[in-house]
Amino acid sequence: MPRPTPAQITYGSATVVFSALAMLLFAQPGAGFGTALIALASLALGLLVALTAPASRTTGRAPRGNTAGAREQRAPLSAESRVGEHSLHR
């Protein structure tokens, strides 16, 4: 599962805070069930916003200096040659 970007976390958090404040101001619920319902609705709305926020567009780009042709020319490494490598190295 990909990690959320800082923008997604920011949008989701801001949505939770502002939607909770708006609903509490307009509904003016007493303590108890109404407040809990507003809190759950705000969290659900924040999660929805965070999940639908656009992800970073830099994931599909190749690093500078590498072209598709250069990557195709490289021979795949055998399992024996990769034994000491870190899992995120490649």
Secondary structure by P-SEA (a helix, b strand, c coil): cccccaaaaaaaaaaaaaaaaaaaaaacccccaaaaaaaaaaaaaaaaaaaacccccccccccccccaaaaaaccccccccccccccccc
